[in-house]
């Protein structure tokens, strides 16, 4: 028997990045039969640009689970192969593809998504990044039944967590991944037992978490300092918020607001106001505390300045 007193289910697991690894392991440990793991195909990575399997594929292979990586489900053979698994349900976590109706209808009990937001806020591809960028104070995990719309299905279970003033996408991601793993096991038990309660998402409060565009990563110093500080935390470690110095990109991994420093009409946004990387913004000022120059590793600002001083009055 599995945890939560549920009979073992035949589950198709669909996920690709690190976020999905903990839920996969939790379902496997709970005793369910993972009949197949679907993930995105290996992508070229590293200096040699050799295909690298995704974190979920690596985890599945460690667990001895079969893996499939179709480019999409437009091919009838791929859809038939999915249906042929005769799964009780599919669990989806950051898979990376929109599932056609034929796939959603194939498992006996349906397809269920582990979504990293408190729906209906932040439907879409980048809910963790967007929550931090927007200054949200709470986030969470929603287990939802999947339907044709983008993250529009009814909700089965929700768990919440506070977003602290020093949370980055990494720290919030890791916390939510653990929460998703903890929540999906009792959710599957309730689904299998027929006791899961499904609640329609409210019509109010819908927002969309668009995929992060690389153009967003360049720091616009004319923005409010608080907005820039949130951008830095949201884009850490990837793709990394950046500015140019001497014609080269410098990523900013950490910064904090300089209290009591309002906009100085005589200092242009993006100008350093001291020799320790205090920077004038459109409103307020930031202190950059951890940076990374091209081809180098991240370092504290003091270490970077030892090798390359950036005096007050420098335009970034």
C-alpha positions, 0 to 999 in steps of 0.5 A, spaced: 500 500 500 502 507 498 502 512 503 495 516 505 492 509 505 491 509 497 492 503 492 498 503 488 496 507 481 498 506 474 501 513 473 504 517 467 509 522 470 511 528 466 516 533 467 523 536 465 527 541 470 529 540 477 522 542 480 519 536 478 524 531 481 522 531 488 515 530 486 517 524 481 521 521 487 515 522 492 510 518 488 515 513 487 517 512 494 509 512 496 509 505 492 505 508 486 507 504 479 510 509 474 509 506 468 513 511 464 516 518 465 515 523 459 520 529 459 523 534 454 529 531 449 536 532 451 538 539 450 545 541 448 549 544 454 556 546 456 562 548 452 562 542 448 554 543 446 553 535 447 546 533 449 545 533 456 539 529 459 534 533 463 534 533 471 527 528 470 530 524 465 536 523 470 532 521 476 528 517 472 534 513 470 536 512 477 530 509 479 529 504 473 523 508 470 522 508 462 523 515 459 520 517 453 521 524 450 517 526 444 518 533 441 510 534 441 504 530 441 502 531 434 504 524 431 498 520 432 503 514 434 506 518 440 498 519 442 497 512 441 503 510 445 501 514 451 494 512 451 497 504 450 500 505 457 493 505 460 494 509 466 490 511 472 492 518 471 498 523 469 501 527 474 504 533 470 510 538 473 513 543 469 513 539 463 514 544 458 509 542 453 501 544 452 498 537 452 492 536 447 485 534 449 487 527 446 492 526 452 488 529 457 483 524 456 487 518 455 488 516 463 482 513 466 482 519 472 485 524 468 491 529 468 493 533 474 498 539 474 503 541 480 503 548 479 507 553 483 503 559 484 496 560 488 491 560 482 488 564 479 494 568 480 500 567 475 498 562 470 503 560 465 510 559 464 514 563 469 510 563 476 516 563 481 519 569 477 513 573 476 511 573 483 518 575 486 518 581 480 511 583 482 513 584 490 508 578 492 508 576 499 505 569 498 506 564 493 504 556 494 502 550 490 496 548 487 494 541 485 489 542 479 485 538 474 488 539 467 483 542 462 484 545 455 485 552 457 492 555 460 492 553 468 484 554 468 482 547 471 479 546 478 483 546 484 484 540 488 489 542 494 493 548 495 499 550 500 502 557 501 508 559 503 511 567 505 515 570 500 521 573 504 525 580 502 531 576 501 528 570 497 530 569 490 527 564 484 532 559 487 530 559 494 523 560 493 523 554 487 526 549 492 521 550 497 515 550 492 518 543 489 518 540 496 511 543 497 509 540 491 512 533 493 509 533 499 502 535 496 501 530 490 502 524 494 495 525 498 492 528 492 493 522 488 490 518 494 484 522 494 483 522 487 484 514 487 479 514 492 474 518 489 474 523 495 478 529 492 474 535 492 475 540 486 473 547 486 473 552 480 478 557 480 475 564 481 474 569 476 477 575 479 485 575 480 487 572 474 494 574 472 499 571 467 506 569 468 509 570 461 516 566 460 522 570 461 524 574 455 532 575 455 531 583 454 528 583 461 534 581 464 538 588 462 537 593 468 533 599 466 536 604 472 530 609 470 526 604 474 524 605 482 530 602 486 525 597 489 523 594 482 530 593 480 532 589 487 526 585 486 528 584 478 535 582 481 532 576 486 527 574 480 533 573 475 538 569 480 541 565 478 538 565 471 538 569 466 541 574 471 540 581 471 545 585 468 548 592 466 554 594 461 561 596 464 567 597 459 562 594 454 562 588 457 556 585 461 556 584 469 551 580 472 548 582 479 546 576 483 545 581 490 543 588 492 539 592 497 536 598 498 540 604 500 535 607 506 533 614 506 536 616 499 531 619 494 532 621 487 538 626 486 536 631 481 543 632 479 545 625 478 543 621 472 540 614 473 545 608 473 550 613 475 554 610 481 554 615 487 560 612 491 566 608 490 562 602 493 557 600 488 551 605 490 547 606 484 542 612 483 536 609 480 529 613 477 527 613 484 532 611 490 538 608 490 541 601 490 547 598 493 550 592 489 553 587 493 555 580 489 556 581 481 559 576 476 563 579 470 563 575 463 567 569 464 568 569 471 565 566 477 560 570 482 564 574 487 562 579 493 562 587 490 569 588 495 573 583 491 571 585 484 572 592 486 579 590 489 581 588 482 577 593 478 575 600 482 569 603 480 569 610 482 563 615 484 560 618 477 561 612 473 555 610 468 553 603 468 
